[in-house]
């Protein structure tokens, strides 16, 4: 059976969630999330941006990976990569579809979806039930200004930068003596301007497409050290010497940490630990 890798964009604006209606072919008049086939040499993210530009004449920002699903039609099977996206520039113009609708979350089940698109609805609902980061643009952050000086500043909410990233909503953070060492100037590698904090728990809000161990809505602890798991030191158990630019003690020292509302965690599969459902909140 022929196999095809495809992508779909769940585009969200103040109007709602975009659904588009097929204009021709076997599935004419069925509804779908816009997207298409991944061409040879493309990543799913590259394919998605190209397809949406071709179909809707807009540039998109990819906010979060949702999941990938396998679905077998009569004559072929697909692997569908699903992403939540926002419009970065342009106005949506239907170039290939018959029509479109803007839906609220509780209206998703009302449409006659393509079979594969229907499979992803539970994961989408779970995402929209938990996500809050897309409703904000700024947040307070406890920031290392210079030796002897921390201050509460306002920063932009972080976004996925690398497909191995996760965005975590911080529900509990702590102050470590290492934070005090930074304040006293005893950590030369600490970068002025970073948000401090490297000990925290929270809820996963968004993930990159290469994150497999956690999903939006999971409660997690964040490791003190981030590490790639691939370099010489990581492979030999010395993760505190990780050679990756975002490895070793990065959070709250060289990149923004967790004494704030949201934090970007690099290498999320290595840096996050899922809290079992039976463990209560503090």
Number of C-alpha atoms within 10 A of each C-alpha: 9 9 13 15 17 19 26 26 26 23 22 18 13 8 10 13 20 18 20 21 24 20 15 12 7 8 14 13 18 17 24 25 22 23 24 22 18 21 13 8 8 12 12 22 22 13 21 27 20 19 22 22 18 17 17 19 17 19 19 20 16 22 22 25 25 23 18 18 14 15 15 14 12 6 8 11 16 19 17 24 24 27 26 21 21 21 16 11 11 12 11 14 14 15 12 15 19 15 14 16 14 17 17 12 14 8 10 18 12 8 15 14 22 17 15 18 18 16 14 17 15 11 15 19 13 14 20 15 12 15 17 13 20 15 9 9 10 13 15 16 24 22 25 25 17 16 15 12 13 19 13 14 15 13 15 12 20 19 21 21 15 15 17 19 23 33 27 32 25 22 18 16 18 13 13 12 9 16 20 15 15 24 21 13 14 13 15 10 12 22 19 19 18 19 29 31 25 26 20 22 23 25 22 28 25 30 29 27 23 15 20 12 12 18 22 24 19 19 24 22 20 24 19 19 19 26 29 23 21 13 15 13 16 19 12 10 11 14 21 15 16 23 17 16 12 18 22 21 21 23 27 26 25 20 21 26 26 29 25 25 19 27 28 24 31 27 23 28 21 18 21 24 17 18 16 10 9 6 8 7 9 5
